[in-house]
């Protein structure tokens, strides 16, 4: 399985400032344990997963 994973600097105006976070867009929800392992692999507790459902986005 390959996923696009984006690391962003939240609350920052410049690169390498602010709070790092990982954002993972998904087509459908993964198993909770797998999402936890992905977050641990990235070594950031601030990891967000989202799924687009219709015109809305759901985040976990």
C-alpha positions in Angstrom: 0.0 0.0 0.0 1.2 3.5 -0.9 -0.2 6.6 0.7 0.6 10.2 0.2 1.7 11.8 3.4 2.2 15.5 3.9 4.2 17.0 6.7 3.2 20.6 7.4 4.3 23.3 9.8 1.1 24.5 11.4 0.8 28.0 12.9 3.9 29.2 11.0 4.6 31.8 8.5 8.0 30.3 7.5 9.3 26.8 6.7 10.7 24.9 9.7 8.8 27.0 12.2 5.6 26.3 14.1 4.3 22.9 15.0 5.0 20.0 12.7 2.0 17.8 11.8 1.4 15.0 9.3 -1.7 14.9 7.1 -2.8 11.8 5.3 -5.6 11.9 2.7 -7.5 8.6 2.3 -10.1 7.3 -0.1 -11.7 5.3 2.7 -11.0 4.7 6.4 -8.2 2.3 7.3 -8.2 0.0 10.3 -7.6 1.9 13.5 -4.5 -0.1 14.3 -3.0 0.6 10.9 -3.6 4.3 11.3 -1.9 4.2 14.7 1.1 2.4 13.2 1.3 5.0 10.4 1.3 7.8 13.0 4.0 6.1 15.0 6.1 5.6 11.9 6.0 9.3 11.3 7.0 9.9 14.9 4.5 12.8 15.3 1.6 12.6 17.6 -0.1 15.3 15.5 -1.2 13.1 12.7 -4.5 13.7 10.9 -6.3 11.4 8.5 -9.2 12.6 6.3 -11.7 11.1 3.9 -13.8 13.1 1.5 -17.5 12.0 1.7 -19.7 13.9 -0.8 -19.0 17.6 -0.4 -17.7 17.2 3.2 -14.4 16.0 4.7 -14.2 13.8 7.8 -11.1 13.9 9.9 -9.6 11.6 12.5 
